[in-house]
Amino acid sequence: MAEIGRILGESIRGVDVAGRFGGEEFLVLLRDASRERALQVAERLRAAIESGGLSYADGKPVTMSIGVAYARSSDGPNEAVERADRALYRARTAAATGSSNRPCSPAERAVPGRSFMA
């Protein structure tokens, strides 16, 4: 987990924030990031983790599924994180079925300034 945190921290800008969000989940907050930029960062993070040579005790490689969401001006304190979590579930499902291993995002408009990944 510490190695994943290190990779995340090295892969984001100084104005962004990354931290553990329970269990095996991390949350990354991107400041002033467009939808396109957030998805690019998410894919870069996913690729960095998967190419980092990390593995579980049983030898299976560590992979990463990512959900991306955007804060709306009408959002309460948890709504964007909840949307990111739902997108994460879709990403995990797609990866588990072998159909895709890429960041997922809800179909929503971004509010400049706040993007979330779970």
WOLIN-V508624 format. One line per field, one symbol per residue. ss: DSSP state (@ for helix, = for strand, . for the rest). A space follows every 50 residues. Layout:
ss=???
This chain:
ss=.@@@@@@@@@@.....====.....======...@@@@@@@@@@@@@@@@ ....=.....=.....====........@@@@@@@@@@@@@@@@@@.... ...==........====.
